[in-house]
Amino acid sequence: MLVNRNENVPLDVALLQIASVEYPDLDVTWFVEVLDSYARELAETTHTGMRGEEWLEAANSYLYGNLGFRGNQDDYYNARNSCLNDVLAERTGIPLTLCVVYMEIARRLGREMSGIGLPRHFLAHYSDGRYSTYVDCFHGGRPMTTEEVRDFGMEIAQIDVVEHPQYLAPVTKFQIAVRTLDNLRHVYYLKKDYAKAVRVLDLYLAAKPGAAEEYKQRGFLLLTQKRPAEALRDLQRYVKLLPDAEDRSQVEEQMQYIRSFLRSLN
């Protein structure tokens, strides 16, 4: 996992390991081989000297035409859309996971693609030194100019990405992994699947141990799982990290209740 910000861990492996929250017995190796096979098949219709525009056209034809990958418009907030194994099996997903599929196939074929973490959407960026473009993997791999991305950013998030170029900067594998955890956490909250939300927060806090808000979130979720001692430790950690938190008095009140409950068990 990318919990130690180790950028040497392949992105596909990292996301498949995250998917173990939903699938504890997941065979990571099998799905890595699926991506390998896609790259081998695409390589049969492309070559290293092919111009970037032609390569992207061939990749789109293969991924969205032959294989039928598509954005999951109908069931967007489903945990399976953030599990790379399901995305590969069902050939449907959300912008981030579809970009990861595209990027990982490109990596295997020596093509440079990076992730672009727009607010409320995710794009890939292709660049080979002669040709560059943004790619919307959720919408059939459509190429986009900077101006088109600017219009898109204004449409979906009211943010001018040209005036705020940090949104167009390539994100790291670690950032992609953390964003995947955020997506899963959001889905599990919506579904009230708090046991899995706790497991996501376990991974999140291993990756970002200074994330105070997440300690509080996990603490209250642990109470729903009847794990008061662990909940108390998380709430104590929250107060320690944010001693001036606006809700400190409410959190300390909850901590006192937990302490009283734990004493009653002795």
FIKOLMI-500803 format. One line per field, with one value per atom (N, C-alpha, C): residue number from 1; residue in one letter; atom name; y, x, z. Coordinates in pm, whole numbers. Each point is the difference from the previous one (the first is absolute). Layout:
BEGIN
num <- c(NUM;...);
residu <- c(A;...);
atome <- c(CA;...);
Y <- c(Y;...);
X <- c(X;...);
Z <- c(Z;...);
This chain:
BEGIN
num <- c(1;1;1;2;2;2;3;3;3;4;4;4;5;5;5;6;6;6;7;7;7;8;8;8;9;9;9;10;10;10;11;11;11;12;12;12;13;13;13;14;14;14;15;15;15;16;16;16;17;17;17;18;18;18;19;19;19;20;20;20;21;21;21;22;22;22;23;23;23;24;24;24;25;25;25;26;26;26;27;27;27;28;28;28;29;29;29;30;30;30;31;31;31;32;32;32;33;33;33;34;34;34;35;35;35;36;36;36;37;37;37;38;38;38;39;39;39;40;40;40;41;41;41;42;42;42;43;43;43;44;44;44;45;45;45;46;46;46;47;47;47;48;48;48;49;49;49;50;50;50;51;51;51;52;52;52;53;53;53;54;54;54;55;55;55;56;56;56;57;57;57;58;58;58;59;59;59;60;60;60;61;61;61;62;62;62;63;63;63;64;64;64;65;65;65;66;66;66;67;67;67;68;68;68;69;69;69;70;70;70;71;71;71;72;72;72;73;73;73;74;74;74;75;75;75;76;76;76;77;77;77;78;78;78;79;79;79;80;80;80;81;81;81;82;82;82;83;83;83;84;84;84;85;85;85;86;86;86;87;87;87;88;88;88;89;89;89;90;90;90;91;91;91;92;92;92;93;93;93;94;94;94;95;95;95;96;96;96;97;97;97;98;98;98;99;99;99;100;100;100;101;101;101;102;102;102;103;103;103;104;104;104;105;105;105;106;106;106;107;107;107;108;108;108;109;109;109;110;110;110;111;111;111;112;112;112;113;113;113;114;114;114;115;115;115;116;116;116;117;117;117;118;118;118;119;119;119;120;120;120;121;121;121;122;122;122;123;123;123;124;124;124;125;125;125;126;126;126;127;127;127;128;128;128;129;129;129;130;130;130;131;131;131;132;132;132;133;133;133;134;134;134;135;135;135;136;136;136;137;137;137;138;138;138;139;139;139;140;140;140;141;141;141;142;142;142;143;143;143;144;144;144;145;145;145;146;146;146;147;147;147;148;148;148;149;149;149;150;150;150;151;151;151;152;152;152;153;153;153;154;154;154;155;155;155;156;156;156;157;157;157;158;158;158;159;159;159;160;160;160;161;161;161;162;162;162;163;163;163;164;164;164;165;165;165;166;166;166;167;167;167;168;168;168;169;169;169;170;170;170;171;171;171;172;172;172;173;173;173;174;174;174;175;175;175;176;176;176;177;177;177;178;178;178;179;179;179;180;180;180;181;181;181;182;182;182;183;183;183;184;184;184;185;185;185;186;186;186;187;187;187;188;188;188;189;189;189;190;190;190;191;191;191;192;192;192;193;193;193;194;194;194;195;195;195;196;196;196;197;197;197;198;198;198;199;199;199;200;200;200;201;201;201;202;202;202;203;203;203;204;204;204;205;205;205;206;206;206;207;207;207;208;208;208;209;209;209;210;210;210;211;211;211;212;212;212;213;213;213;214;214;214;215;215;215;216;216;216;217;217;217;218;218;218;219;219;219;220;220;220;221;221;221;222;222;222;223;223;223;224;224;224;225;225;225;226;226;226;227;227;227;228;228;228;229;229;229;230;230;230;231;231;231;232;232;232;233;233;233;234;234;234;235;235;235;236;236;236;237;237;237;238;238;238;239;239;239;240;240;240;241;241;241;242;242;242;243;243;243;244;244;244;245;245;245;246;246;246;247;247;247;248;248;248;249;249;249;250;250;250;251;251;251;252;252;252;253;253;253;254;254;254;255;255;255;256;256;256;257;257;257;258;258;258;259;259;259;260;260;260;261;261;261;262;262;262;263;263;263;264;264;264;265;265;265;266;266;266);
residu <- c(M;M;M;L;L;L;V;V;V;N;N;N;R;R;R;N;N;N;E;E;E;N;N;N;V;V;V;P;P;P;L;L;L;D;D;D;V;V;V;A;A;A;L;L;L;L;L;L;Q;Q;Q;I;I;I;A;A;A;S;S;S;V;V;V;E;E;E;Y;Y;Y;P;P;P;D;D;D;L;L;L;D;D;D;V;V;V;T;T;T;W;W;W;F;F;F;V;V;V;E;E;E;V;V;V;L;L;L;D;D;D;S;S;S;Y;Y;Y;A;A;A;R;R;R;E;E;E;L;L;L;A;A;A;E;E;E;T;T;T;T;T;T;H;H;H;T;T;T;G;G;G;M;M;M;R;R;R;G;G;G;E;E;E;E;E;E;W;W;W;L;L;L;E;E;E;A;A;A;A;A;A;N;N;N;S;S;S;Y;Y;Y;L;L;L;Y;Y;Y;G;G;G;N;N;N;L;L;L;G;G;G;F;F;F;R;R;R;G;G;G;N;N;N;Q;Q;Q;D;D;D;D;D;D;Y;Y;Y;Y;Y;Y;N;N;N;A;A;A;R;R;R;N;N;N;S;S;S;C;C;C;L;L;L;N;N;N;D;D;D;V;V;V;L;L;L;A;A;A;E;E;E;R;R;R;T;T;T;G;G;G;I;I;I;P;P;P;L;L;L;T;T;T;L;L;L;C;C;C;V;V;V;V;V;V;Y;Y;Y;M;M;M;E;E;E;I;I;I;A;A;A;R;R;R;R;R;R;L;L;L;G;G;G;R;R;R;E;E;E;M;M;M;S;S;S;G;G;G;I;I;I;G;G;G;L;L;L;P;P;P;R;R;R;H;H;H;F;F;F;L;L;L;A;A;A;H;H;H;Y;Y;Y;S;S;S;D;D;D;G;G;G;R;R;R;Y;Y;Y;S;S;S;T;T;T;Y;Y;Y;V;V;V;D;D;D;C;C;C;F;F;F;H;H;H;G;G;G;G;G;G;R;R;R;P;P;P;M;M;M;T;T;T;T;T;T;E;E;E;E;E;E;V;V;V;R;R;R;D;D;D;F;F;F;G;G;G;M;M;M;E;E;E;I;I;I;A;A;A;Q;Q;Q;I;I;I;D;D;D;V;V;V;V;V;V;E;E;E;H;H;H;P;P;P;Q;Q;Q;Y;Y;Y;L;L;L;A;A;A;P;P;P;V;V;V;T;T;T;K;K;K;F;F;F;Q;Q;Q;I;I;I;A;A;A;V;V;V;R;R;R;T;T;T;L;L;L;D;D;D;N;N;N;L;L;L;R;R;R;H;H;H;V;V;V;Y;Y;Y;Y;Y;Y;L;L;L;K;K;K;K;K;K;D;D;D;Y;Y;Y;A;A;A;K;K;K;A;A;A;V;V;V;R;R;R;V;V;V;L;L;L;D;D;D;L;L;L;Y;Y;Y;L;L;L;A;A;A;A;A;A;K;K;K;P;P;P;G;G;G;A;A;A;A;A;A;E;E;E;E;E;E;Y;Y;Y;K;K;K;Q;Q;Q;R;R;R;G;G;G;F;F;F;L;L;L;L;L;L;L;L;L;T;T;T;Q;Q;Q;K;K;K;R;R;R;P;P;P;A;A;A;E;E;E;A;A;A;L;L;L;R;R;R;D;D;D;L;L;L;Q;Q;Q;R;R;R;Y;Y;Y;V;V;V;K;K;K;L;L;L;L;L;L;P;P;P;D;D;D;A;A;A;E;E;E;D;D;D;R;R;R;S;S;S;Q;Q;Q;V;V;V;E;E;E;E;E;E;Q;Q;Q;M;M;M;Q;Q;Q;Y;Y;Y;I;I;I;R;R;R;S;S;S;F;F;F;L;L;L;R;R;R;S;S;S;L;L;L;N;N;N);
atome <- c(N;CA;C;N;CA;C;N;CA;C;N;CA;C;N;CA;C;N;CA;C;N;CA;C;N;CA;C;N;CA;C;N;CA;C;N;CA;C;N;CA;C;N;CA;C;N;CA;C;N;CA;C;N;CA;C;N;CA;C;N;CA;C;N;CA;C;N;CA;C;N;CA;C;N;CA;C;N;CA;C;N;CA;C;N;CA;C;N;CA;C;N;CA;C;N;CA;C;N;CA;C;N;CA;C;N;CA;C;N;CA;C;N;CA;C;N;CA;C;N;CA;C;N;CA;C;N;CA;C;N;CA;C;N;CA;C;N;CA;C;N;CA;C;N;CA;C;N;CA;C;N;CA;C;N;CA;C;N;CA;C;N;CA;C;N;CA;C;N;CA;C;N;CA;C;N;CA;C;N;CA;C;N;CA;C;N;CA;C;N;CA;C;N;CA;C;N;CA;C;N;CA;C;N;CA;C;N;CA;C;N;CA;C;N;CA;C;N;CA;C;N;CA;C;N;CA;C;N;CA;C;N;CA;C;N;CA;C;N;CA;C;N;CA;C;N;CA;C;N;CA;C;N;CA;C;N;CA;C;N;CA;C;N;CA;C;N;CA;C;N;CA;C;N;CA;C;N;CA;C;N;CA;C;N;CA;C;N;CA;C;N;CA;C;N;CA;C;N;CA;C;N;CA;C;N;CA;C;N;CA;C;N;CA;C;N;CA;C;N;CA;C;N;CA;C;N;CA;C;N;CA;C;N;CA;C;N;CA;C;N;CA;C;N;CA;C;N;CA;C;N;CA;C;N;CA;C;N;CA;C;N;CA;C;N;CA;C;N;CA;C;N;CA;C;N;CA;C;N;CA;C;N;CA;C;N;CA;C;N;CA;C;N;CA;C;N;CA;C;N;CA;C;N;CA;C;N;CA;C;N;CA;C;N;CA;C;N;CA;C;N;CA;C;N;CA;C;N;CA;C;N;CA;C;N;CA;C;N;CA;C;N;CA;C;N;CA;C;N;CA;C;N;CA;C;N;CA;C;N;CA;C;N;CA;C;N;CA;C;N;CA;C;N;CA;C;N;CA;C;N;CA;C;N;CA;C;N;CA;C;N;CA;C;N;CA;C;N;CA;C;N;CA;C;N;CA;C;N;CA;C;N;CA;C;N;CA;C;N;CA;C;N;CA;C;N;CA;C;N;CA;C;N;CA;C;N;CA;C;N;CA;C;N;CA;C;N;CA;C;N;CA;C;N;CA;C;N;CA;C;N;CA;C;N;CA;C;N;CA;C;N;CA;C;N;CA;C;N;CA;C;N;CA;C;N;CA;C;N;CA;C;N;CA;C;N;CA;C;N;CA;C;N;CA;C;N;CA;C;N;CA;C;N;CA;C;N;CA;C;N;CA;C;N;CA;C;N;CA;C;N;CA;C;N;CA;C;N;CA;C;N;CA;C;N;CA;C;N;CA;C;N;CA;C;N;CA;C;N;CA;C;N;CA;C;N;CA;C;N;CA;C;N;CA;C;N;CA;C;N;CA;C;N;CA;C;N;CA;C;N;CA;C;N;CA;C;N;CA;C;N;CA;C;N;CA;C;N;CA;C;N;CA;C;N;CA;C;N;CA;C;N;CA;C;N;CA;C;N;CA;C;N;CA;C;N;CA;C;N;CA;C;N;CA;C;N;CA;C;N;CA;C;N;CA;C;N;CA;C;N;CA;C;N;CA;C;N;CA;C;N;CA;C;N;CA;C;N;CA;C;N;CA;C;N;CA;C;N;CA;C;N;CA;C;N;CA;C;N;CA;C;N;CA;C;N;CA;C;N;CA;C;N;CA;C;N;CA;C;N;CA;C;N;CA;C;N;CA;C;N;CA;C;N;CA;C;N;CA;C;N;CA;C;N;CA;C;N;CA;C;N;CA;C;N;CA;C;N;CA;C;N;CA;C;N;CA;C;N;CA;C;N;CA;C;N;CA;C;N;CA;C;N;CA;C;N;CA;C;N;CA;C;N;CA;C;N;CA;C;N;CA;C;N;CA;C;N;CA;C;N;CA;C;N;CA;C;N;CA;C;N;CA;C;N;CA;C;N;CA;C);
Y <- c(-121;121;125;113;126;72;-76;64;72;-39;68;91;38;87;-60;-131;-68;1;90;14;-114;-92;-116;-109;9;-97;28;-98;24;47;93;56;-106;-92;-103;-87;-35;-82;75;128;79;3;26;7;-136;-105;-133;-36;45;-23;78;121;76;-72;-65;-73;-115;-38;-108;39;130;41;-63;-1;-61;-149;-42;-140;-49;-44;-37;-108;-89;-110;25;125;35;-50;-60;-46;114;78;116;-42;-108;-44;-27;-58;-35;124;107;121;82;-12;60;-66;-131;-72;42;35;51;127;91;122;-33;-96;-43;-48;-79;-56;110;102;112;73;21;68;-81;-132;-84;8;-1;5;136;107;133;13;-61;7;-64;-92;-66;94;109;94;135;10;126;-31;106;-19;120;-15;102;132;-3;122;71;-53;60;136;97;133;-6;94;0;0;83;6;-135;-67;-131;-105;6;-98;14;124;22;-45;24;-45;-152;-68;-147;-50;68;-40;18;112;22;-103;-32;-99;-135;-35;-130;0;101;0;23;98;37;-69;-41;-71;-150;-58;-146;-51;63;-49;55;115;55;70;52;78;122;40;114;57;125;61;-48;-28;-50;118;44;112;-40;-126;-43;-34;-45;-41;55;131;66;-26;9;-11;-145;-84;-141;-28;-67;-28;-74;-79;-80;88;123;91;46;-14;38;-120;-119;-123;-39;7;-19;-138;-102;-133;-1;68;8;81;108;82;-83;-83;-85;-112;-52;-110;48;114;51;101;52;99;127;38;125;55;133;59;149;65;144;60;134;59;-45;-5;-34;-142;-97;-138;-27;63;-17;63;113;60;-92;-65;-91;-115;-55;-107;50;115;58;26;63;35;-122;-105;-119;-78;1;-62;82;132;87;-21;-12;-21;-128;-105;-126;11;96;14;118;53;107;135;20;128;76;129;81;58;-45;57;23;110;32;36;-3;33;148;56;141;3;45;-7;126;18;113;-18;109;-15;-68;-103;-68;-78;-13;-79;-35;-94;-42;-22;53;-15;-66;-45;-43;103;9;88;-82;8;-72;98;-42;84;-89;23;-78;89;129;92;72;-62;63;34;-77;18;-17;86;-14;37;-64;28;-55;54;-58;-103;-102;-108;-22;8;-25;-147;-80;-145;-42;85;-32;16;86;26;-48;-128;-63;34;58;34;123;90;117;87;43;92;141;75;134;95;118;105;66;82;72;89;62;87;-80;-118;-85;-47;-31;-39;119;120;121;16;-13;9;-109;-120;-114;25;52;30;104;100;100;-60;-92;-62;-88;-82;-99;50;100;41;151;77;145;42;-74;29;20;111;28;-64;-112;-75;70;96;77;100;62;92;-74;-126;-84;-124;17;-108;-121;11;-119;-114;33;-104;-75;57;-66;-72;7;-65;-151;-79;-147;-39;-92;-47;-125;-26;-116;-125;-113;-125;0;57;10;80;113;83;-73;-78;-77;-105;-65;-100;64;116;68;46;49;42;-121;-115;-121;-36;13;-25;99;126;100;-38;-45;-40;-116;-100;-115;41;84;45;68;86;72;-99;-100;-99;-78;-43;-78;83;129;87;7;19;8;-127;-115;-129;-41;83;-31;-133;-30;-120;42;15;61;-93;-130;-93;17;11;20;141;97;136;4;-76;-8;-58;-104;-61;97;81;102;102;42;98;-59;-131;-64;23;-23;21;148;83;144;54;-40;52;-62;-119;-56;83;52;83;142;54;139;5;-38;-11;131;112;129;55;-80;47;-2;111;6;-34;60;-20;-148;-72;-142;-83;44;-70;17;120;22;-83;1;-78;-148;-53;-141;-28;93;-19;-18;86;-11;-123;-36;-122;-124;2;-115;-19;107;-13;-78;22;-75;-148;-31;-139;-62;72;-48;-26;98;-8;128;16;127;35;-99;31;58;-59;51;138;18;129;108;-32;97;41;-96;33;94;-25;87;141;12;133;74;-73;62;52;-79;41;125;6;117;126;-8;116;41;-98;31;72;-47;62;136;16;128;51;48;44;117;77;115;-27;-127;-36;61;49;64;-95;-128;-96;-75;56;-72;-36;93;-27;-116;-6;-111;-133;4;-123;-46;93;-37;-54;53;-53;-144;-29;-137;-90;52;-77;-35;94;-25;-109;4;-104;-137;-7;-128;-50;91;-40;-58;66;-49;-138;-18;-130;-108;30;-98;-36;100;-29;-91;15;-83;-147;-25;-138;-74;74;-62;-46);
X <- c(84;-84;86;-63;72;-5;-18;-12;128;114;125;45;-93;27;105;5;97;-50;58;-44;50;78;46;-106;-102;-109;-84;-21;-83;-140;-54;-131;-109;7;-103;2;117;12;-57;33;-50;-152;-63;-146;-65;63;-53;11;105;11;-106;-31;-108;-133;-19;-125;-20;104;-15;-94;-30;-101;-134;-31;-124;16;122;26;125;-15;117;88;-56;78;38;5;26;137;3;123;56;90;56;69;77;80;-86;-116;-86;-43;-35;-48;114;118;117;23;-21;16;-108;-118;-104;49;58;55;115;83;109;-56;-108;-58;-59;-63;-53;113;110;114;56;7;51;-90;-131;-93;6;10;10;131;105;131;-5;-92;-10;-48;-66;-54;71;105;75;149;80;145;66;125;68;17;9;18;-128;-112;-130;-16;-51;-24;-103;12;-86;-148;-39;-141;-50;83;-40;-6;97;1;-124;-35;-118;-127;-7;-116;-10;115;0;-36;52;-30;-148;-57;-142;-85;38;-74;2;115;13;-75;25;-58;-151;-45;-141;-81;67;-69;5;119;13;-38;54;-24;-128;-43;-127;8;117;8;-90;-57;-91;-9;-40;-27;-133;-2;-123;-89;-80;-91;-117;-43;-123;17;120;22;135;13;129;52;-88;43;-10;71;9;147;25;138;77;-69;68;68;-50;62;139;29;131;91;-50;79;52;130;57;-32;-10;-36;-139;-95;-135;-3;77;5;53;99;55;-97;-73;-93;-127;-53;-127;21;125;36;-83;-23;-70;53;-1;54;-21;69;-5;124;7;113;137;21;132;41;-84;40;13;-83;15;129;39;129;115;-13;106;15;-110;8;77;-38;63;150;29;138;88;-55;80;28;-95;26;103;-12;97;140;9;131;65;-78;55;53;-52;40;95;53;98;-56;-129;-64;-20;30;-3;-139;-66;-128;2;-58;-7;-143;-28;-133;-13;-117;-30;-123;21;-108;-84;-86;-93;-98;-54;-109;-120;-53;-122;18;122;24;148;34;139;28;114;41;137;36;138;64;133;72;102;-8;94;104;128;107;115;46;113;114;-5;103;-36;-86;-42;-149;-74;-145;-46;-90;-56;-148;-77;-143;-52;-111;-70;-98;-28;-87;-108;-125;-113;-39;54;-20;-141;-73;-138;-94;38;-83;70;29;49;141;79;138;12;-96;4;121;75;112;-54;71;-44;119;-19;101;-6;100;0;-122;-39;-118;-127;-8;-116;-4;117;6;-40;42;-39;-151;-64;-146;-66;58;-54;10;115;19;-99;-28;-98;-139;-28;-133;-26;97;-25;32;91;43;16;-32;14;143;98;141;70;73;78;137;21;124;121;-23;112;49;-92;38;49;-36;44;70;121;67;34;-10;27;-96;-117;-96;39;90;46;134;53;128;-21;91;-11;2;-86;-4;87;45;85;-86;65;-71;-57;75;-49;-130;-3;-121;-118;26;-107;-53;89;-43;-84;42;-76;-135;-5;-129;-93;55;-80;-59;80;-50;-110;16;-104;-130;12;-119;-71;77;-60;-65;69;-56;-134;-7;-124;-114;31;-102;-47;92;-40;-79;29;-83;-142;-9;-132;-81;68;-68;-14;56;0;70;100;81;121;-22;101;117;-21;111;105;-44;94;58;-80;52;116;-11;110;124;-16;117;65;-83;56;80;-55;69;127;2;124;112;-33;98;34;-101;20;95;-22;83;138;13;134;77;-74;62;24;-95;8;-24;100;-19;-26;18;-28;-137;-87;-131;-97;-9;-76;-148;-62;-144;-33;90;-25;6;81;0;-135;-54;-132;-106;4;-98;9;122;14;-43;29;-39;-150;-77;-146;-53;66;-42;31;110;35;-104;-61;-107;-117;-32;-109;35;130;45;26;-41;16;147;82;144;40;-51;17;144;81;139;77;-21;67;-54;-132;-61;59;20;56;141;80;136;-2;-92;-7;-45;-97;-47;108;76;112;104;24;95;-49;-129;-58;22;-29;15;147;88;143;48;-49;42;-65;-122;-72;-46;91;-39;-97;-6;-90;-123;-32;-115;-128;-86;-124;-91;7;-88;70;110;76;-85;-84;-80;-97;-60;-91;74;119;79;45;43;44;-117;-118;-119;-25;16;-16;110;121;111;-28;-56;-32;-107;-96;-105;62;93;64;81;73;79;-90;-113;-94;-52;-30;-49;107;123;108;24;-10;18;-111;-119;-112;17;88;23;95;73;98;-64);
Z <- c(0;0;0;-31;-3;134;108;130;39;-53;31;-115;-86;-114;-93;-7;-85;-143;-81;-138;-88;57;-77;-8;83;-5;-124;-88;-119;38;-76;30;-3;-97;-7;125;48;121;121;11;113;4;-115;-2;21;-47;25;148;65;143;77;-45;62;-17;-113;-26;97;74;97;113;15;97;-36;-128;-49;-24;-38;-34;74;125;81;-62;-81;-58;-145;-39;-139;-47;-118;-62;-86;56;-70;-129;7;-114;-123;20;-112;-77;73;-67;-60;56;-65;-136;-5;-127;-100;47;-91;-69;78;-60;-95;37;-89;-133;6;-122;-88;63;-78;-72;71;-62;-116;15;-108;-122;22;-112;-70;77;-62;-77;51;-67;-139;-21;-130;-110;38;-100;3;83;9;-10;-6;-1;67;39;79;-75;-131;-77;-35;42;-35;67;-76;54;113;93;117;-32;-97;-37;-49;-79;-55;110;92;108;88;34;82;-72;-128;-78;2;-14;4;139;104;138;31;-44;22;-72;-123;-77;71;54;68;133;84;135;-1;-78;4;-110;-106;-108;21;-8;12;137;105;136;61;-44;50;134;37;123;-11;114;-1;142;6;129;56;129;64;39;-93;23;88;-10;65;148;40;138;46;-7;23;141;100;140;49;-70;37;30;111;40;-109;-79;-101;-106;-18;-96;44;129;51;23;-30;14;-138;-17;-134;-56;84;-48;-62;63;-55;-129;-4;-121;-117;26;-106;-38;97;-28;-69;47;-53;-112;-10;-102;11;125;28;131;12;121;5;92;14;-66;-12;-73;49;131;51;-39;24;-26;-150;-82;-144;-49;61;-35;40;115;43;-98;-48;-101;-122;-50;-120;26;114;34;17;60;25;-129;-91;-131;-75;5;-66;58;131;64;-51;-16;-47;-144;-75;-139;-21;109;-10;-37;23;-29;131;-2;121;22;107;40;150;43;142;37;129;48;32;-27;27;92;122;99;7;-98;5;116;52;97;-67;61;-45;-131;-47;-120;-4;-86;-13;-148;-45;-138;-7;-117;-26;-93;7;-90;-77;-132;-86;-51;1;-56;-44;-123;-49;-51;35;-45;-129;-80;-125;2;75;4;144;42;134;-4;85;9;131;45;114;-53;80;-43;105;-41;90;-13;88;-10;38;70;37;-119;-93;-117;-127;-3;-122;-40;92;-33;-88;7;-88;33;-103;23;27;85;38;0;-57;7;138;29;127;11;-108;3;26;-58;26;144;56;141;89;-43;75;3;-115;-6;84;-7;74;150;45;141;51;-82;37;9;-91;-4;121;37;106;140;11;133;15;-103;4;37;-53;25;-134;-11;-120;18;-67;19;-61;-89;-55;103;72;106;124;12;113;-57;-52;-73;85;132;83;-32;-54;-33;-127;-78;-122;21;120;28;13;-54;15;147;36;138;14;120;26;17;-3;27;141;93;138;5;-69;-1;-63;-103;-64;98;73;97;109;51;104;-52;-124;-57;-17;-33;-9;137;104;136;35;-40;25;-71;-124;-75;68;43;67;132;75;128;-22;-99;-30;-32;-81;-37;122;85;117;99;10;83;-57;-131;-63;24;-7;16;147;90;144;29;-80;22;82;130;85;28;-5;22;-110;-124;-110;2;44;12;99;107;97;-65;-82;-65;-99;-67;-88;81;112;84;60;25;45;-102;-128;-106;-16;11;-18;107;124;108;1;-55;-19;-102;-99;-103;48;80;44;151;79;146;71;-68;63;-31;-62;-43;119;71;124;-20;-100;-21;-19;-67;-25;129;96;130;68;-6;61;-71;-133;-76;37;2;32;144;90;138;14;-63;12;-75;-110;-69;83;72;85;110;46;98;-57;-128;-63;-13;3;-11;137;106;139;34;-34;27;75;125;72;35;37;38;-118;-117;-120;-37;17;-29;90;126;93;-42;-42;-44;-120;-92;-118;36;90;39;80;80;70;-99;-103;-103;-72;-27;-66;83;129;87;11;0;8;-126;-117;-126;-22;51;-16;136;82;135;0;-109;-6;-88;-17;-84;54;-88;42;76;-32;65;113;51;102;121;47;120;-23;-119;-29;-8;-62;-11;138;86;135;82;-24;68;-41;-130;-48;58;9;57;146;75;141;12;-89;0;-27;-96;-32;119;66;116;109;24;101;-37;-128;-46;19;-35;12;147;90;143;53;-58;46;-36;-95;-43;93;83;91;130);
